Amino acid sequence: MALCIPPFIVGVYILQTIYLRTSRQLRFMDLEAKSPLFSNFVETFEGIVTIRAFRWEEKLREANWHFLDASQQPYYLLLCIQRWLNLVLDLMIAGMAILVIALAMRLRSSTNGALLGIALNNVLGFNQSLTMLITEWTKLETSLGAIARLKNFETETPHESRLGENTIPPKSWPQFGSIEFRGVSASYK
């Protein structure tokens, strides 16, 4: 049984590497696909009066459905690869369980039913632990990728403040709660 552990570990490492790379790309695609949907929500909310005035409701509803459909495609693919990961891990563990049973059948004189039951129970527990480890590791990597994008945004985005706009008002500011207009005129045709 010990001879099958190194190839199993190599297989899990390759599986984790492929899954992590694919998952990271799909999460990035998911973020990109949701951006137009969120922009459409904000623009619709801000311009609802104009939309109603020009009777553009149906056109914007269709655009919203289009953005919603497009935003769900990467998410669906992400769920598919998560199911694929679970299937492959379950098949690898099933192979280990078959190996345990084959060894138990081959070495009948040195094993008994209780030891076989404990071995199979350990294999099933190992399956759950391995699945949780790979899933959580991928979530950690994805979160670190989001943090890296935020750090990149912070360092590469130019500041909007101009020279002389960094003054801090005194603690007593504002002293009065009134507005005074001087030399203002307004007209309406």
N, CA and C atoms as a LAMMPS dump frame, in Angstrom:
ITEM: TIMESTEP
0
ITEM: NUMBER OF ATOMS
567
ITEM: BOX BOUNDS ff ff ff
-5.0000000000000000e+02 5.0000000000000000e+02
-5.0000000000000000e+02 5.0000000000000000e+02
-5.0000000000000000e+02 5.0000000000000000e+02
ITEM: ATOMS id mol type element x y z
1 1 1 N 0.832 -1.196 0
2 1 2 C 0 0 0
3 1 3 C 0.869 1.249 0
4 2 1 N 2.005 1.184 0.691
5 2 2 C 2.895 2.344 0.762
6 2 3 C 3.481 2.695 -0.603
7 3 1 N 3.575 1.714 -1.495
8 3 2 C 4.116 1.979 -2.829
9 3 3 C 3.186 2.85 -3.673
10 4 1 N 1.9 2.862 -3.375
11 4 2 C 0.966 3.662 -4.186
12 4 3 C 0.873 5.106 -3.71
13 5 1 N 1.42 5.436 -2.534
14 5 2 C 1.31 6.798 -1.993
15 5 3 C 2.089 7.825 -2.826
16 6 1 N 3.365 7.609 -3.192
17 6 2 C 4.078 8.634 -3.987
18 6 3 C 3.402 8.96 -5.321
19 7 1 N 2.971 7.951 -6.12
20 7 2 C 2.267 8.328 -7.354
21 7 3 C 0.952 9.059 -7.078
22 8 1 N 0.304 8.705 -5.985
23 8 2 C -0.935 9.379 -5.622
24 8 3 C -0.674 10.851 -5.288
25 9 1 N 0.394 11.114 -4.526
26 9 2 C 0.738 12.494 -4.168
27 9 3 C 1.107 13.297 -5.42
28 10 1 N 1.847 12.697 -6.333
29 10 2 C 2.189 13.379 -7.584
30 10 3 C 0.918 13.671 -8.386
31 11 1 N 0.012 12.713 -8.441
32 11 2 C -1.252 12.923 -9.152
33 11 3 C -2.083 14.045 -8.544
34 12 1 N -2.129 14.097 -7.217
35 12 2 C -2.881 15.161 -6.539
36 12 3 C -2.225 16.514 -6.795
37 13 1 N -0.89 16.559 -6.813
38 13 2 C -0.196 17.822 -7.08
39 13 3 C -0.497 18.316 -8.498
40 14 1 N -0.443 17.424 -9.47
41 14 2 C -0.753 17.804 -10.86
42 14 3 C -2.203 18.252 -10.967
43 15 1 N -3.095 17.518 -10.335
44 15 2 C -4.514 17.873 -10.348
45 15 3 C -4.747 19.244 -9.727
46 16 1 N -4.099 19.493 -8.593
47 16 2 C -4.26 20.779 -7.916
48 16 3 C -3.706 21.914 -8.76
49 17 1 N -2.58 21.69 -9.429
50 17 2 C -1.985 22.723 -10.27
51 17 3 C -2.892 23.072 -11.438
52 18 1 N -3.424 22.066 -12.103
53 18 2 C -4.333 22.308 -13.233
54 18 3 C -5.6 22.993 -12.75
55 19 1 N -6.165 22.495 -11.672
56 19 2 C -7.414 23.069 -11.163
57 19 3 C -7.208 24.509 -10.708
58 20 1 N -6.102 24.786 -10.032
59 20 2 C -5.845 26.126 -9.519
60 20 3 C -5.699 27.126 -10.659
61 21 1 N -4.941 26.766 -11.683
62 21 2 C -4.742 27.663 -12.813
63 21 3 C -6.073 27.935 -13.522
64 22 1 N -6.847 26.896 -13.747
65 22 2 C -8.131 27.053 -14.433
66 22 3 C -9.114 27.838 -13.58
67 23 1 N -9.163 27.543 -12.295
68 23 2 C -10.075 28.233 -11.397
69 23 3 C -9.745 29.721 -11.315
70 24 1 N -8.479 30.043 -11.249
71 24 2 C -8.062 31.444 -11.178
72 24 3 C -8.497 32.196 -12.434
73 25 1 N -8.291 31.589 -13.605
74 25 2 C -8.704 32.231 -14.863
75 25 3 C -10.219 32.406 -14.919
76 26 1 N -10.956 31.391 -14.492
77 26 2 C -12.414 31.497 -14.544
78 26 3 C -12.937 32.525 -13.56
79 27 1 N -12.318 32.654 -12.408
80 27 2 C -12.748 33.683 -11.457
81 27 3 C -12.467 35.081 -12.01
82 28 1 N -11.34 35.244 -12.697
83 28 2 C -11.042 36.521 -13.326
84 28 3 C -12.057 36.81 -14.435
85 29 1 N -12.389 35.796 -15.232
86 29 2 C -13.407 35.977 -16.275
87 29 3 C -14.768 36.29 -15.661
88 30 1 N -15.065 35.69 -14.515
89 30 2 C -16.329 35.948 -13.828
90 30 3 C -16.414 37.406 -13.394
91 31 1 N -15.317 37.93 -12.845
92 31 2 C -15.299 39.347 -12.446
93 31 3 C -15.476 40.26 -13.653
94 32 1 N -14.793 39.943 -14.748
95 32 2 C -14.911 40.758 -15.954
96 32 3 C -16.313 40.694 -16.547
97 33 1 N -16.955 39.538 -16.467
98 33 2 C -18.289 39.387 -17.048
99 33 3 C -19.35 40.094 -16.21
100 34 1 N -19.112 40.225 -14.919
101 34 2 C -20.093 40.891 -14.06
102 34 3 C -19.99 42.411 -14.114
103 35 1 N -18.862 42.932 -14.56
104 35 2 C -18.66 44.378 -14.596
105 35 3 C -19.701 45.102 -15.457
106 36 1 N -19.992 44.665 -16.698
107 36 2 C -21.025 45.366 -17.472
108 36 3 C -22.408 45.282 -16.831
109 37 1 N -22.696 44.19 -16.157
110 37 2 C -23.994 44.044 -15.494
111 37 3 C -24.127 45.07 -14.373
112 38 1 N -23.101 45.191 -13.541
113 38 2 C -23.155 46.16 -12.449
114 38 3 C -23.194 47.593 -12.975
115 39 1 N -22.43 47.852 -14.035
116 39 2 C -22.468 49.191 -14.645
117 39 3 C -23.858 49.501 -15.172
118 40 1 N -24.488 48.51 -15.779
119 40 2 C -25.845 48.7 -16.296
120 40 3 C -26.826 48.987 -15.162
121 41 1 N -26.679 48.3 -14.038
122 41 2 C -27.542 48.566 -12.878
123 41 3 C -27.396 50.007 -12.397
124 42 1 N -26.142 50.443 -12.256
125 42 2 C -25.887 51.796 -11.75
126 42 3 C -26.411 52.843 -12.73
127 43 1 N -26.133 52.655 -14.021
128 43 2 C -26.591 53.623 -15.015
129 43 3 C -28.109 53.669 -15.098
130 44 1 N -28.754 52.523 -14.977
131 44 2 C -30.212 52.492 -14.998
132 44 3 C -30.778 53.2 -13.783
133 45 1 N -30.197 52.956 -12.638
134 45 2 C -30.676 53.595 -11.417
135 45 3 C -30.517 55.115 -11.482
136 46 1 N -29.369 55.56 -11.999
137 46 2 C -29.123 56.998 -12.069
138 46 3 C -29.96 57.69 -13.139
139 47 1 N -30.31 56.971 -14.211
140 47 2 C -31.032 57.612 -15.302
141 47 3 C -32.451 57.122 -15.474
142 48 1 N -33.074 56.642 -14.401
143 48 2 C -34.41 56.051 -14.506
144 48 3 C -35.443 57.053 -15.025
145 49 1 N -35.302 58.328 -14.66
146 49 2 C -36.255 59.343 -15.114
147 49 3 C -36.149 59.522 -16.627
148 50 1 N -34.94 59.595 -17.136
149 50 2 C -34.73 59.751 -18.578
150 50 3 C -35.199 58.511 -19.329
151 51 1 N -34.923 57.351 -18.774
152 51 2 C -35.342 56.098 -19.418
153 51 3 C -36.86 56.053 -19.547
154 52 1 N -37.552 56.436 -18.492
155 52 2 C -39.009 56.437 -18.546
156 52 3 C -39.534 57.524 -19.483
157 53 1 N -38.873 58.673 -19.507
158 53 2 C -39.331 59.767 -20.358
159 53 3 C -39.232 59.389 -21.834
160 54 1 N -38.175 58.71 -22.236
161 54 2 C -38.007 58.327 -23.633
162 54 3 C -38.531 56.922 -23.938
163 55 1 N -39.113 56.277 -22.949
164 55 2 C -39.706 54.929 -23.088
165 55 3 C -38.69 53.894 -23.598
166 56 1 N -37.553 53.881 -22.94
167 56 2 C -36.491 52.942 -23.276
168 56 3 C -36.489 51.723 -22.368
169 57 1 N -37.56 51.486 -21.643
170 57 2 C -37.579 50.401 -20.655
171 57 3 C -37.307 49.042 -21.286
172 58 1 N -37.976 48.758 -22.403
173 58 2 C -37.838 47.438 -23.022
174 58 3 C -36.423 47.223 -23.561
175 59 1 N -35.867 48.25 -24.177
176 59 2 C -34.503 48.153 -24.707
177 59 3 C -33.498 47.883 -23.581
178 60 1 N -33.645 48.59 -22.476
179 60 2 C -32.728 48.384 -21.355
180 60 3 C -32.981 47.061 -20.641
181 61 1 N -34.215 46.6 -20.634
182 61 2 C -34.515 45.292 -20.04
183 61 3 C -33.819 44.191 -20.842
184 62 1 N -33.867 44.303 -22.17
185 62 2 C -33.188 43.311 -23.014
186 62 3 C -31.674 43.36 -22.817
187 63 1 N -31.127 44.577 -22.714
188 63 2 C -29.686 44.707 -22.461
189 63 3 C -29.319 44.101 -21.107
190 64 1 N -30.182 44.307 -20.112
191 64 2 C -29.928 43.746 -18.79
192 64 3 C -29.948 42.218 -18.831
193 65 1 N -30.9 41.636 -19.55
194 65 2 C -30.95 40.177 -19.672
195 65 3 C -29.702 39.658 -20.389
196 66 1 N -29.262 40.397 -21.407
197 66 2 C -28.05 39.995 -22.128
198 66 3 C -26.838 40.003 -21.197
199 67 1 N -26.667 41.086 -20.421
200 67 2 C -25.542 41.176 -19.485
201 67 3 C -25.635 40.11 -18.4
202 68 1 N -26.847 39.817 -17.946
203 68 2 C -27.035 38.789 -16.921
204 68 3 C -26.647 37.413 -17.453
205 69 1 N -27.097 37.094 -18.675
206 69 2 C -26.717 35.812 -19.282
207 69 3 C -25.208 35.702 -19.456
208 70 1 N -24.593 36.777 -19.931
209 70 2 C -23.138 36.751 -20.146
210 70 3 C -22.385 36.632 -18.829
211 71 1 N -22.921 37.205 -17.758
212 71 2 C -22.22 37.15 -16.473
213 71 3 C -22.323 35.773 -15.819
214 72 1 N -23.296 34.972 -16.212
215 72 2 C -23.477 33.665 -15.596
216 72 3 C -22.644 32.571 -16.251
217 73 1 N -22.151 32.796 -17.457
218 73 2 C -21.397 31.752 -18.16
219 73 3 C -20.106 31.365 -17.443
220 74 1 N -19.245 32.31 -17.04
221 74 2 C -18.034 31.887 -16.309
222 74 3 C -18.355 31.248 -14.958
223 75 1 N -19.406 31.721 -14.306
224 75 2 C -19.787 31.144 -13.019
225 75 3 C -20.219 29.685 -13.196
226 76 1 N -20.972 29.412 -14.26
227 76 2 C -21.392 28.043 -14.541
228 76 3 C -20.173 27.16 -14.823
229 77 1 N -19.234 27.663 -15.6
230 77 2 C -18.017 26.898 -15.878
231 77 3 C -17.213 26.648 -14.608
232 78 1 N -17.202 27.623 -13.712
233 78 2 C -16.513 27.451 -12.436
234 78 3 C -17.155 26.332 -11.618
235 79 1 N -18.473 26.296 -11.599
236 79 2 C -19.158 25.202 -10.902
237 79 3 C -18.864 23.86 -11.567
238 80 1 N -18.763 23.86 -12.896
239 80 2 C -18.456 22.611 -13.61
240 80 3 C -17.073 22.08 -13.247
241 81 1 N -16.075 22.955 -13.178
242 81 2 C -14.743 22.441 -12.84
243 81 3 C -14.653 22.035 -11.37
244 82 1 N -15.473 22.644 -10.515
245 82 2 C -15.506 22.19 -9.124
246 82 3 C -16.096 20.781 -9.049
247 83 1 N -17.133 20.523 -9.815
248 83 2 C -17.707 19.171 -9.865
249 83 3 C -16.691 18.199 -10.452
250 84 1 N -15.94 18.648 -11.478
251 84 2 C -14.921 17.801 -12.093
252 84 3 C -13.851 17.447 -11.059
253 85 1 N -13.421 18.434 -10.273
254 85 2 C -12.426 18.182 -9.238
255 85 3 C -12.93 17.146 -8.244
256 86 1 N -14.161 17.305 -7.791
257 86 2 C -14.721 16.327 -6.847
258 86 3 C -14.791 14.937 -7.463
259 87 1 N -15.176 14.854 -8.728
260 87 2 C -15.25 13.55 -9.399
261 87 3 C -13.875 12.895 -9.481
262 88 1 N -12.867 13.644 -9.915
263 88 2 C -11.526 13.073 -10.062
264 88 3 C -10.967 12.643 -8.705
265 89 1 N -11.171 13.477 -7.688
266 89 2 C -10.69 13.083 -6.352
267 89 3 C -11.421 11.842 -5.855
268 90 1 N -12.722 11.767 -6.079
269 90 2 C -13.483 10.586 -5.667
270 90 3 C -13.004 9.34 -6.412
271 91 1 N -12.676 9.487 -7.693
272 91 2 C -12.17 8.338 -8.448
273 91 3 C -10.796 7.914 -7.952
274 92 1 N -9.957 8.871 -7.594
275 92 2 C -8.64 8.519 -7.053
276 92 3 C -8.788 7.791 -5.716
277 93 1 N -9.677 8.256 -4.874
278 93 2 C -9.902 7.61 -3.583
279 93 3 C -10.545 6.235 -3.789
280 94 1 N -11.429 6.13 -4.771
281 94 2 C -12.016 4.814 -5.069
282 94 3 C -10.926 3.834 -5.5
283 95 1 N -9.956 4.326 -6.262
284 95 2 C -8.825 3.476 -6.639
285 95 3 C -8.039 3.023 -5.418
286 96 1 N -7.842 3.933 -4.464
287 96 2 C -7.147 3.538 -3.231
288 96 3 C -7.962 2.513 -2.444
289 97 1 N -9.278 2.703 -2.388
290 97 2 C -10.124 1.744 -1.67
291 97 3 C -10.076 0.371 -2.336
292 98 1 N -10.092 0.36 -3.659
293 98 2 C -9.99 -0.923 -4.376
294 98 3 C -8.643 -1.576 -4.087
295 99 1 N -7.588 -0.783 -4.021
296 99 2 C -6.269 -1.327 -3.699
297 99 3 C -6.24 -1.909 -2.287
298 100 1 N -6.884 -1.228 -1.332
299 100 2 C -6.94 -1.737 0.041
300 100 3 C -7.673 -3.077 0.075
301 101 1 N -8.79 -3.155 -0.616
302 101 2 C -9.558 -4.403 -0.628
303 101 3 C -8.785 -5.505 -1.345
304 102 1 N -8.116 -5.15 -2.453
305 102 2 C -7.319 -6.154 -3.164
306 102 3 C -6.189 -6.672 -2.29
307 103 1 N -5.548 -5.786 -1.55
308 103 2 C -4.487 -6.224 -0.642
309 103 3 C -5.049 -7.086 0.487
310 104 1 N -6.229 -6.72 0.969
311 104 2 C -6.844 -7.513 2.042
312 104 3 C -7.212 -8.91 1.53
313 105 1 N -7.671 -8.987 0.304
314 105 2 C -8.018 -10.301 -0.253
315 105 3 C -6.758 -11.13 -0.52
316 106 1 N -5.715 -10.459 -0.934
317 106 2 C -4.474 -11.152 -1.248
318 106 3 C -3.755 -11.627 0.021
319 107 1 N -3.845 -10.81 1.076
320 107 2 C -3.148 -11.12 2.331
321 107 3 C -4.165 -11.507 3.411
322 108 1 N -4.983 -12.495 3.145
323 108 2 C -6.037 -12.889 4.071
324 108 3 C -5.503 -13.343 5.429
325 109 1 N -4.359 -13.942 5.438
326 109 2 C -3.849 -14.495 6.693
327 109 3 C -3.372 -13.407 7.664
328 110 1 N -2.974 -12.247 7.153
329 110 2 C -2.43 -11.217 8.042
330 110 3 C -3.422 -10.082 8.309
331 111 1 N -4.648 -10.201 7.905
332 111 2 C -5.625 -9.13 8.137
333 111 3 C -6.934 -9.734 8.632
334 112 1 N -7.758 -8.878 9.217
335 112 2 C -9.089 -9.32 9.638
336 112 3 C -10.1 -8.229 9.259
337 113 1 N -11.36 -8.493 9.511
338 113 2 C -12.435 -7.582 9.11
339 113 3 C -12.368 -6.231 9.795
340 114 1 N -11.972 -6.219 11.063
341 114 2 C -11.909 -4.947 11.797
342 114 3 C -10.824 -4.037 11.215
343 115 1 N -9.664 -4.603 10.912
344 115 2 C -8.59 -3.801 10.32
345 115 3 C -8.977 -3.29 8.936
346 116 1 N -9.677 -4.114 8.167
347 116 2 C -10.133 -3.699 6.843
348 116 3 C -11.15 -2.56 6.965
349 117 1 N -12.055 -2.663 7.92
350 117 2 C -13.041 -1.595 8.144
351 117 3 C -12.374 -0.289 8.542
352 118 1 N -11.389 -0.363 9.424
353 118 2 C -10.665 0.845 9.834
354 118 3 C -9.913 1.445 8.647
355 119 1 N -9.291 0.6 7.834
356 119 2 C -8.543 1.093 6.668
357 119 3 C -9.479 1.794 5.683
358 120 1 N -10.644 1.213 5.422
359 120 2 C -11.593 1.842 4.497
360 120 3 C -12.157 3.137 5.076
361 121 1 N -12.391 3.151 6.368
362 121 2 C -12.866 4.377 7.014
363 121 3 C -11.807 5.481 6.912
364 122 1 N -10.545 5.121 7.087
365 122 2 C -9.464 6.099 6.944
366 122 3 C -9.358 6.622 5.513
367 123 1 N -9.568 5.747 4.541
368 123 2 C -9.533 6.177 3.141
369 123 3 C -10.643 7.19 2.869
370 124 1 N -11.85 6.942 3.392
371 124 2 C -12.963 7.88 3.198
372 124 3 C -12.702 9.203 3.912
373 125 1 N -12.165 9.154 5.104
374 125 2 C -11.815 10.39 5.81
375 125 3 C -10.722 11.162 5.086
376 126 1 N -9.785 10.429 4.504
377 126 2 C -8.727 11.065 3.725
378 126 3 C -9.311 11.771 2.505
379 127 1 N -10.326 11.184 1.901
380 127 2 C -10.991 11.793 0.745
381 127 3 C -11.594 13.145 1.132
382 128 1 N -12.307 13.185 2.23
383 128 2 C -12.92 14.441 2.666
384 128 3 C -11.855 15.487 2.995
385 129 1 N -10.812 15.071 3.673
386 129 2 C -9.742 16.014 4.038
387 129 3 C -9.025 16.542 2.804
388 130 1 N -8.769 15.667 1.852
389 130 2 C -8.074 16.062 0.634
390 130 3 C -8.92 17.028 -0.19
391 131 1 N -10.207 16.743 -0.328
392 131 2 C -11.1 17.635 -1.066
393 131 3 C -11.163 18.999 -0.403
394 132 1 N -11.285 19.011 0.916
395 132 2 C -11.339 20.288 1.641
396 132 3 C -10.025 21.046 1.489
397 133 1 N -8.895 20.35 1.565
398 133 2 C -7.595 21.001 1.434
399 133 3 C -7.448 21.671 0.075
400 134 1 N -7.762 20.968 -0.995
401 134 2 C -7.597 21.54 -2.333
402 134 3 C -8.582 22.679 -2.553
403 135 1 N -9.822 22.531 -2.103
404 135 2 C -10.808 23.587 -2.281
405 135 3 C -10.419 24.845 -1.504
406 136 1 N -10.026 24.688 -0.263
407 136 2 C -9.643 25.848 0.544
408 136 3 C -8.345 26.475 0.047
409 137 1 N -7.417 25.661 -0.42
410 137 2 C -6.179 26.193 -0.976
411 137 3 C -6.485 27.065 -2.198
412 138 1 N -7.409 26.606 -3.025
413 138 2 C -7.79 27.374 -4.206
414 138 3 C -8.475 28.673 -3.813
415 139 1 N -9.336 28.637 -2.8
416 139 2 C -9.976 29.871 -2.33
417 139 3 C -8.931 30.845 -1.797
418 140 1 N -7.937 30.328 -1.085
419 140 2 C -6.868 31.179 -0.581
420 140 3 C -6.096 31.818 -1.728
421 141 1 N -5.736 31.025 -2.73
422 141 2 C -5.011 31.554 -3.888
423 141 3 C -5.836 32.609 -4.616
424 142 1 N -7.135 32.373 -4.745
425 142 2 C -8.008 33.328 -5.418
426 142 3 C -8.102 34.617 -4.618
427 143 1 N -8.221 34.505 -3.311
428 143 2 C -8.273 35.698 -2.457
429 143 3 C -6.971 36.475 -2.535
430 144 1 N -5.848 35.778 -2.555
431 144 2 C -4.566 36.463 -2.685
432 144 3 C -4.449 37.154 -4.035
433 145 1 N -5.036 36.555 -5.074
434 145 2 C -5.058 37.204 -6.382
435 145 3 C -5.867 38.482 -6.351
436 146 1 N -6.993 38.472 -5.637
437 146 2 C -7.811 39.688 -5.505
438 146 3 C -7.052 40.757 -4.731
439 147 1 N -6.333 40.353 -3.697
440 147 2 C -5.54 41.308 -2.92
441 147 3 C -4.429 41.89 -3.797
442 148 1 N -3.813 41.061 -4.621
443 148 2 C -2.759 41.55 -5.516
444 148 3 C -3.322 42.552 -6.521
445 149 1 N -4.53 42.298 -7.04
446 149 2 C -5.147 43.258 -7.97
447 149 3 C -5.452 44.571 -7.266
448 150 1 N -5.918 44.505 -6.019
449 150 2 C -6.175 45.735 -5.262
450 150 3 C -4.881 46.505 -5.003
451 151 1 N -3.829 45.798 -4.643
452 151 2 C -2.538 46.439 -4.399
453 151 3 C -2.021 47.083 -5.681
454 152 1 N -2.167 46.391 -6.79
455 152 2 C -1.764 46.922 -8.085
456 152 3 C -2.57 48.169 -8.423
457 153 1 N -3.866 48.14 -8.171
458 153 2 C -4.718 49.303 -8.426
459 153 3 C -4.283 50.484 -7.571
460 154 1 N -3.952 50.212 -6.308
461 154 2 C -3.546 51.292 -5.4
462 154 3 C -2.23 51.926 -5.839
463 155 1 N -1.283 51.125 -6.268
464 155 2 C 0.03 51.669 -6.605
465 155 3 C 0.061 52.318 -7.988
466 156 1 N -0.734 51.835 -8.932
467 156 2 C -0.653 52.341 -10.302
468 156 3 C -1.698 53.384 -10.661
469 157 1 N -2.706 53.59 -9.83
470 157 2 C -3.722 54.595 -10.126
471 157 3 C -3.218 55.951 -9.652
472 158 1 N -3.192 56.951 -10.559
473 158 2 C -2.702 58.267 -10.131
474 158 3 C -3.679 58.925 -9.159
475 159 1 N -3.112 59.733 -8.251
476 159 2 C -3.936 60.441 -7.283
477 159 3 C -4.666 61.583 -7.969
478 160 1 N -5.872 61.861 -7.521
479 160 2 C -6.691 62.886 -8.142
480 160 3 C -6.513 64.252 -7.49
481 161 1 N -5.802 64.333 -6.409
482 161 2 C -5.654 65.619 -5.739
483 161 3 C -4.657 66.488 -6.511
484 162 1 N -4.92 67.794 -6.488
485 162 2 C -4.052 68.75 -7.159
486 162 3 C -3.168 69.434 -6.128
487 163 1 N -2.225 70.207 -6.618
488 163 2 C -1.345 70.939 -5.712
489 163 3 C -2.166 71.922 -4.891
490 164 1 N -1.936 71.985 -3.618
491 164 2 C -2.638 72.904 -2.743
492 164 3 C -3.967 72.383 -2.232
493 165 1 N -4.377 71.175 -2.659
494 165 2 C -5.656 70.622 -2.197
495 165 3 C -5.491 69.71 -0.99
496 166 1 N -4.328 69.692 -0.437
497 166 2 C -4.091 68.801 0.69
498 166 3 C -4.174 69.518 2.039
499 167 1 N -4.773 70.703 2.055
500 167 2 C -4.904 71.429 3.321
501 167 3 C -6.009 70.808 4.166
502 168 1 N -5.767 70.779 5.43
503 168 2 C -6.743 70.224 6.367
504 168 3 C -7.433 71.398 7.055
505 169 1 N -8.77 71.454 7.009
506 169 2 C -9.464 72.583 7.634
507 169 3 C -9.302 72.537 9.156
508 170 1 N -9.399 73.716 9.808
509 170 2 C -9.273 73.728 11.267
510 170 3 C -10.434 72.983 11.932
511 171 1 N -10.243 72.576 13.169
512 171 2 C -11.271 71.807 13.882
513 171 3 C -12.535 72.606 14.106
514 172 1 N -12.427 73.923 14.121
515 172 2 C -13.618 74.753 14.331
516 172 3 C -14.413 74.971 13.042
517 173 1 N -13.931 74.455 11.92
518 173 2 C -14.615 74.632 10.639
519 173 3 C -15.769 73.684 10.538
520 174 1 N -16.891 73.97 10.029
521 174 2 C -17.41 75.29 9.683
522 174 3 C -17.899 76.003 10.944
523 175 1 N -17.715 77.305 10.96
524 175 2 C -18.103 78.079 12.134
525 175 3 C -19.585 78.409 12.125
526 176 1 N -20.145 78.612 10.936
527 176 2 C -21.557 78.972 10.834
528 176 3 C -22.232 78.022 9.842
529 177 1 N -23.511 77.809 10.04
530 177 2 C -24.264 76.923 9.168
531 177 3 C -25.109 77.676 8.17
532 178 1 N -24.545 78.63 7.475
533 178 2 C -25.327 79.401 6.503
534 178 3 C -24.54 79.544 5.21
535 179 1 N -25.279 79.833 4.14
536 179 2 C -24.673 80.051 2.832
537 179 3 C -25.029 81.473 2.404
538 180 1 N -24.05 82.208 1.9
539 180 2 C -24.275 83.58 1.479
540 180 3 C -23.919 83.71 0.001
541 181 1 N -24.858 84.217 -0.805
542 181 2 C -24.639 84.433 -2.229
543 181 3 C -24.347 85.907 -2.467
544 182 1 N -23.294 86.207 -3.236
545 182 2 C -22.965 87.584 -3.584
546 182 3 C -22.777 87.682 -5.095
547 183 1 N -23.452 88.632 -5.696
548 183 2 C -23.298 88.883 -7.126
549 183 3 C -23.777 87.726 -7.992
550 184 1 N -24.802 87.032 -7.574
551 184 2 C -25.338 85.895 -8.323
552 184 3 C -26.599 86.331 -9.037
553 185 1 N -26.695 85.954 -10.29
554 185 2 C -27.94 86.205 -11.021
555 185 3 C -28.349 84.955 -11.736
556 186 1 N -29.637 84.758 -11.876
557 186 2 C -30.168 83.582 -12.537
558 186 3 C -31.345 83.988 -13.396
559 187 1 N -31.524 83.297 -14.512
560 187 2 C -32.66 83.611 -15.376
561 187 3 C -33.19 82.328 -15.979
562 188 1 N -34.408 82.4 -16.439
563 188 2 C -35.076 81.273 -17.037
564 188 3 C -35.89 81.771 -18.209
565 189 1 N -35.757 81.158 -19.367
566 189 2 C -36.519 81.63 -20.541
567 189 3 C -37.906 81.055 -20.532
